[in-house]
Amino acid sequence: MTHSQSPLRLVSLIPSATEIITALGLSPQLVGRSHECDYPPTLSDRPVCTAPKFDPQGTSRDIHNTVSDLLQQALAVYRIETDVLETLQPTHILTQSQCDVCAVSLKDVEQVVHELTGTETQIISLEPMTLEQVWQDIERVAKVLGADAAPLVNQIRARVSACQERVASAARPTVACIEWTDPLMVAGHWMPELVSLAGGQSLFGEAGQPSRILEWDDLISADPDIIVVVPCGYSLDQTRDDVQETLATHPQWPTLKAVRSDHVFLADGNYYFNRPGPRIIDSLEIMAEMLHPDIAGTSQRHHGWDCYTAS
């Protein structure tokens, strides 16, 4: 197929890229999406180009073991619907090279593009590890696709500054961000930055570094003021059920300061925190509301976040 001088036909294989495309005003050119791209809802009619190779049901430990087994066998966690992709004839495919658990691997995308289109389709691969790299990815996508990212990025930066100003004089509680519950994992990447910008002190996770497994003894020893649970890929309701089934059943859970003081918060990691796109600024404002509800200035409770209460 030939794409020279043809109009844009975009396929996004990750939710964050879909949101970048939309925020840049290019959603009319989006012809295909991943099975996880669910925002904005108006794009639900676009053909789906990916699917998981396993049923993502069961406990967090079950899911972890299934994904780990696939990766250890050098098998992909997701498949690309090559027949759909061939029909769509995209000029550009947006994907990621950051995590084989989060979306189709870059290697698989490159192989499919080579087999179906040769060198005619351009791959734009995103791999942000920090907030600044998220902004840079937005600018890079805009440049490749001929859009103007300045208004969007300037608006995001202004909201970051406004959030910082609101919490500047507040006390800074210690915060543990849990990205997976069994095994226990703490959030890295941009999450420590979000905590800091929202007026907290991030424990365990390191900005710009991958998430990592945390020993329960270390969590008990640190005894954070606040615990924020944001499992990757989980909705708010799924997170609530997961905490009840895993964290709350651990014998030392009730001894934690955050639990005793009702400062355990649940967040929609799938819809917000784990998507490094334009709405990461919404995630920052949600974090500020959890840490400093009296001065945060927004209200996303019961939608983006909620307090944990034992049932």
C-alpha positions as CSV (number, residue, x, y, z in Angstrom):
1,M,0.0,0.0,0.0
2,T,1.1,3.6,-0.6
3,H,0.7,6.5,1.9
4,S,2.7,9.2,0.2
5,Q,0.8,12.5,0.3
6,S,-2.3,10.8,1.6
7,P,-4.4,12.2,4.5
8,L,-3.7,11.0,8.0
9,R,-5.0,7.7,9.0
10,L,-4.1,7.1,12.6
11,V,-4.2,4.0,14.7
12,S,-3.5,4.2,18.4
13,L,-2.6,1.0,20.3
14,I,-2.5,2.7,23.8
15,P,-5.0,4.8,25.7
16,S,-2.6,7.6,26.4
17,A,-1.8,8.1,22.7
18,T,-5.5,8.1,21.9
19,E,-6.0,10.9,24.4
20,I,-3.1,12.8,23.0
21,I,-4.5,12.5,19.5
22,T,-7.9,13.8,20.8
23,A,-6.5,16.6,22.8
24,L,-4.5,17.8,19.7
25,G,-7.8,17.9,17.7
26,L,-7.0,14.9,15.5
27,S,-9.7,12.5,16.5
28,P,-11.4,12.7,13.1
29,Q,-8.2,11.1,11.7
30,L,-8.2,8.2,14.2
31,V,-9.3,5.1,12.3
32,G,-8.4,2.4,14.8
33,R,-7.7,1.9,18.5
34,S,-6.7,-0.7,21.1
35,H,-9.2,-2.7,23.1
36,E,-8.2,-0.5,26.1
37,C,-8.8,2.9,24.5
38,D,-12.0,4.0,26.2
39,Y,-11.6,7.8,26.4
40,P,-13.2,9.9,25.1
41,P,-16.3,7.6,24.8
42,T,-17.1,9.1,21.4
43,L,-14.3,7.0,19.9
44,S,-15.9,3.7,20.9
45,D,-17.0,3.2,17.3
46,R,-13.5,3.0,16.0
47,P,-12.3,-0.5,15.0
48,V,-10.4,-2.4,17.7
49,C,-7.0,-3.6,16.7
50,T,-5.7,-5.5,19.8
51,A,-6.9,-8.1,22.2
52,P,-5.5,-9.8,25.4
53,K,-4.2,-13.3,25.1
54,F,-5.7,-14.2,28.4
55,D,-8.9,-13.5,30.4
56,P,-7.9,-10.7,32.8
57,Q,-10.0,-12.0,35.7
58,G,-9.2,-13.5,39.1
59,T,-7.2,-12.1,42.0
60,S,-4.3,-9.8,41.6
61,R,-2.0,-12.7,42.3
62,D,-3.7,-14.8,39.6
63,I,-3.2,-12.0,37.0
64,H,0.4,-11.4,38.1
65,N,1.2,-15.1,37.7
66,T,-0.4,-15.4,34.3
67,V,1.3,-12.4,32.9
68,S,4.7,-13.4,34.4
69,D,4.4,-16.9,32.9
70,L,3.7,-15.5,29.5
71,L,6.6,-13.1,29.6
72,Q,9.0,-15.8,30.9
73,Q,8.1,-17.9,27.9
74,A,8.9,-14.9,25.7
75,L,5.2,-14.8,24.7
76,A,3.3,-11.6,24.1
77,V,0.5,-10.6,26.5
78,Y,-1.6,-9.1,23.8
79,R,-2.2,-9.8,20.1
80,I,-2.6,-7.5,17.2
81,E,-5.6,-8.0,15.0
82,T,-3.6,-8.0,11.7
83,D,-6.6,-8.3,9.5
84,V,-8.2,-5.2,11.0
85,L,-4.9,-3.3,10.7
86,E,-4.5,-4.3,7.1
87,T,-8.0,-3.1,6.2
88,L,-7.4,0.3,8.0
89,Q,-4.2,1.0,6.1
90,P,-2.9,3.5,8.7
91,T,-0.3,6.2,7.8
92,H,0.8,6.2,11.5
93,I,0.6,3.8,14.4
94,L,1.1,5.1,17.9
95,T,2.3,2.6,20.4
96,Q,4.8,2.3,23.4
97,S,8.0,0.6,24.2
98,Q,7.8,1.0,27.9
99,C,6.0,-2.0,29.2
100,D,5.0,-5.3,27.6
101,V,2.4,-5.8,30.3
102,C,0.5,-2.6,29.5
103,A,0.1,-2.9,25.7
104,V,1.3,-4.7,22.7
105,S,5.1,-4.8,22.4
106,L,6.9,-2.5,20.1
107,K,8.7,-5.5,18.5
108,D,5.3,-7.0,17.6
109,V,4.1,-3.8,16.1
110,E,7.3,-3.4,14.0
111,Q,6.9,-7.0,12.8
112,V,3.3,-6.5,11.8
113,V,4.0,-3.2,10.0
114,H,6.9,-4.8,8.1
115,E,4.7,-7.7,7.0
116,L,1.7,-5.6,6.0
117,T,3.0,-2.3,4.8
118,G,6.8,-2.5,4.4
119,T,8.1,1.0,5.3
120,E,5.0,2.9,4.4
121,T,3.5,3.1,7.9
122,Q,5.3,5.3,10.4
123,I,5.5,4.0,14.0
124,I,5.5,6.6,16.8
125,S,6.6,4.9,20.0
126,L,6.1,6.6,23.4
127,E,8.2,5.8,26.5
128,P,7.7,8.5,29.1
129,M,9.2,7.9,32.6
130,T,8.7,11.4,34.0
131,L,6.1,14.1,33.7
132,E,8.4,16.2,31.6
133,Q,8.8,13.3,29.2
134,V,5.0,13.1,29.0
135,W,4.9,16.7,27.9
136,Q,7.7,16.1,25.4
137,D,5.8,13.1,24.0
138,I,2.8,15.3,23.4
139,E,5.0,17.8,21.6
140,R,6.7,15.1,19.5
141,V,3.4,13.5,18.4
142,A,2.1,16.9,17.4
143,K,5.2,17.7,15.4
144,V,5.1,14.4,13.5
145,L,1.4,14.8,12.8
146,G,1.5,18.5,11.9
147,A,-0.4,19.8,14.9
148,D,0.3,22.6,17.4
149,A,0.9,21.3,20.9
150,A,1.7,24.7,22.5
151,P,-1.8,25.6,23.7
152,L,-2.3,22.2,25.2
153,V,1.1,21.9,26.9
154,N,0.9,25.5,28.2
155,Q,-2.5,24.8,29.7
156,I,-1.2,21.7,31.4
157,R,1.8,23.5,32.8
158,A,-0.4,26.3,34.1
159,R,-2.6,23.8,36.0
160,V,0.5,22.2,37.5
161,S,1.7,25.6,38.8
162,A,-1.8,26.4,40.2
163,C,-1.9,23.1,42.0
164,Q,1.6,23.7,43.5
165,E,0.5,27.1,44.7
166,R,-2.6,25.8,46.4
167,V,-0.7,23.3,48.5
168,A,2.6,25.3,49.0
169,S,2.0,26.1,52.6
170,A,0.4,22.8,53.7
171,A,2.1,20.2,55.8
172,R,3.6,17.4,53.7
173,P,2.4,13.9,54.8
174,T,4.4,10.8,53.9
175,V,2.7,8.9,51.1
176,A,3.0,5.3,49.9
177,C,1.6,4.7,46.4
178,I,0.7,1.0,45.9
179,E,0.5,0.1,42.2
180,W,-0.2,-3.6,42.7
181,T,-1.4,-5.4,45.8
182,D,-0.3,-9.1,45.4
183,P,2.6,-9.1,45.2
184,L,2.9,-5.7,46.8
185,M,4.4,-3.1,44.4
186,V,5.1,0.6,44.8
187,A,4.6,3.0,42.0
188,G,7.5,4.6,40.2
189,H,7.7,6.5,36.9
190,W,5.9,9.8,37.3
191,M,3.9,8.9,40.5
192,P,6.5,10.2,43.0
193,E,6.4,13.5,41.1
194,L,2.7,13.7,41.3
195,V,2.9,13.1,45.1
196,S,5.5,15.9,45.5
197,L,3.6,18.4,43.3
198,A,0.4,17.6,45.2
199,G,2.1,18.4,48.6
200,G,3.3,15.1,49.9
201,Q,6.5,13.2,50.5
202,S,6.7,10.1,48.4
203,L,8.0,6.9,50.0
204,F,9.7,4.0,48.3
205,G,9.1,4.9,44.6
206,E,11.7,6.9,42.7
207,A,10.8,9.3,39.9
208,G,11.8,8.2,36.5
209,Q,12.4,4.6,37.7
210,P,10.1,1.5,37.2
211,S,7.7,0.4,39.8
212,R,9.1,-2.3,42.1
213,I,8.1,-5.0,44.6
214,L,7.9,-3.8,48.2
215,E,8.3,-6.1,51.2
216,W,5.5,-5.8,53.8
217,D,8.1,-5.3,56.6
218,D,9.3,-2.2,54.8
219,L,5.8,-0.8,54.6
220,I,5.2,-1.5,58.2
221,S,8.5,0.0,59.2
222,A,7.9,3.2,57.2
223,D,4.3,3.5,58.5
224,P,3.2,6.2,56.0
225,D,0.7,8.9,56.9
226,I,-1.3,8.2,53.8
227,I,-1.6,5.1,51.5
228,V,-2.9,5.6,48.0
229,V,-3.8,2.4,46.1
230,V,-3.8,2.8,42.3
231,P,-3.5,-0.7,40.7
232,C,-2.5,-0.6,37.1
233,G,-5.5,-1.4,34.9
234,Y,-8.1,-1.4,37.7
235,S,-11.2,0.8,37.9
236,L,-12.2,2.3,41.2
237,D,-14.7,-0.5,42.0
238,Q,-12.1,-3.1,41.1
239,T,-9.6,-1.4,43.3
240,R,-12.0,-1.4,46.2
241,D,-12.6,-5.1,45.9
242,D,-8.9,-5.8,45.5
243,V,-7.9,-4.0,48.6
244,Q,-10.6,-5.8,50.6
245,E,-9.4,-9.2,49.3
246,T,-5.7,-8.7,49.6
247,L,-4.3,-5.8,51.7
248,A,-7.1,-5.8,54.3
249,T,-6.6,-9.6,54.9
250,H,-2.9,-9.1,55.8
251,P,-2.5,-9.5,59.6
252,Q,-0.4,-6.3,59.9
253,W,-2.7,-4.1,57.8
254,P,-4.8,-2.9,60.8
255,T,-1.6,-1.7,62.6
256,L,-0.7,0.9,59.9
257,K,-1.2,4.5,60.9
258,A,-2.9,5.3,57.6
259,V,-5.4,2.5,58.2
260,R,-6.1,3.5,61.8
261,S,-6.7,7.2,60.8
262,D,-8.8,6.4,57.7
263,H,-6.2,7.8,55.4
264,V,-6.2,5.0,52.9
265,F,-7.4,6.3,49.5
266,L,-8.4,4.4,46.4
267,A,-7.9,5.8,42.9
268,D,-8.9,4.8,39.4
269,G,-5.4,3.9,38.1
270,N,-6.7,2.6,34.8
271,Y,-8.6,5.8,33.9
272,Y,-6.1,8.3,35.3
273,F,-2.8,7.7,37.0
274,N,-1.4,5.0,34.8
275,R,-2.1,6.9,31.5
276,P,0.8,9.3,30.7
277,G,-1.2,11.6,28.5
278,P,-3.0,15.0,28.8
279,R,-5.2,13.8,31.7
280,I,-2.2,13.2,33.9
281,I,-2.9,16.7,35.1
282,D,-6.3,15.5,36.3
283,S,-4.4,12.8,38.2
284,L,-2.3,15.5,39.9
285,E,-5.4,17.4,41.0
286,I,-7.0,14.2,42.3
287,M,-3.8,13.4,44.3
288,A,-3.9,16.9,45.7
289,E,-7.5,16.4,46.7
290,M,-6.7,13.2,48.5
291,L,-3.7,14.6,50.4
292,H,-5.2,18.1,51.1
293,P,-9.0,17.9,50.7
294,D,-9.6,21.3,52.3
295,I,-7.5,23.3,49.9
296,A,-7.1,21.2,46.7
297,G,-9.8,23.1,44.8
298,T,-11.3,20.2,42.8
299,S,-13.9,17.5,43.4
300,Q,-13.4,14.1,41.8
301,R,-14.4,12.0,44.8
302,H,-16.5,8.9,43.9
303,H,-15.4,9.3,40.3
304,G,-11.6,9.3,40.3
305,W,-11.0,8.4,43.9
306,D,-12.6,7.5,47.2
307,C,-11.7,6.8,50.8
308,Y,-11.3,3.1,51.8
309,T,-13.6,1.9,54.5
310,A,-13.6,-1.7,55.7
311,S,-16.8,-3.5,54.8
